[in-house]
Amino acid sequence: MEPIEIFKALSNESRLQILQWLKEPDRHFIPHEGIDMNTTGVCVSQITDKLKMTQSTASQYLTILLRSGLIKAERIGKYTYYKRDEDAIKKIADFFKKEI
């Protein structure tokens, strides 16, 4: 865990919004081709549509979140699905409690 990378990732409103949406995907997204969003994740196109921005910008945001370790990606066929890494989020919460 690199706290600085996590803080950088969280310093953007849209990236923070993505994490919030991924916490409760059923509440914020329509399932993609029958995928269980809680198990597999949310397709990049669903996130792009919800952000109302280009796919390249949304992909950049997701890459930053991925590099920080806050989300995981899974490729299924031609689609990539993203979900939160709850263990990493717990570790950063513990870091706050102990260090800050």
N, C-alpha and C positions, 0 to 999 in steps of 0.2 A: 504494500500500500504506500503510495506516494501522496501525502496530504496536499502538497502544493498543486499537483496535477488534478486532484479531486476538487480543490477550491477553485482552480481555473475553470474546470468543467462546469461547476455550479454557478459561476459568475455571470452566466448568460440566462436571461429570462426564458428564452425558448428551450434551452437545454434543461433547465429546471422544470419547465412545464412538461417536457417529454417524460422525465422521471416520475412526475406526479401522475400523469396519464397511465404510465406503465404499472403503477401501483395497483390500479383497478381497471384493467383493460376492458372488461365486460361493460363497464359503466361508460367508457369513452370511445369505444370503437365497435364497429360491426364486424363480426368474424369474417375472416378471409378464407374462402373455399372450405368451410367446415373445420378449420383449424381451431383447436382449443387454445385460446390466447393465454390462459393462465399457465399452461404447460409449455407450449411452444414459443409463444411470443406474438408480437404484432409485426405485420409486414411493413417494410419501409414505405410503400405507397400509401398505406393507411395513415402513417405519421405525416408524410408529406402533405396529404390532403387536409389533415386536421390543422397543420401549421399554416396552411395557405401560402406556401413558398415553393421555390423550385426544388426538384429532387436533388440537385447538386448541393444546395445549401443544407437541406435536411440531412443528406448523407454526411456532410462535413460535421454537423452537430452530433450525429450518431457515432461517427468515428472518434470524436473527442471524448464522448461518454464511454465508448468502448475502451479506448486507450487508458482512461482514468480507472477502469475496472468497475465502474458503477453499473454497466449493463453487459449482457452476453449476446452473442449473435449465433444463429443457427441457419445454415443454408439448406433449403429443401427444394430440390429442382431448380427452377430459375428464380426463386424468391428467397430473400433473406429476412428472417424474423428476429426481433429484438425483445429482450425481457430484462428486468432488473436483476442484478446480482445481489440478492438479499444479504448474503454473508458479507460482502464488501461494504454494503450500507451499514450493517451492524458494526463492522470494525471501525468505520469512520465515526459512528455515534459513540463507540467506546473511547476512541481517541479524544473526542471532545470532552467526555466525562473525566478522563484521566489527565489530559495534557493542557486543556484550555480552560 
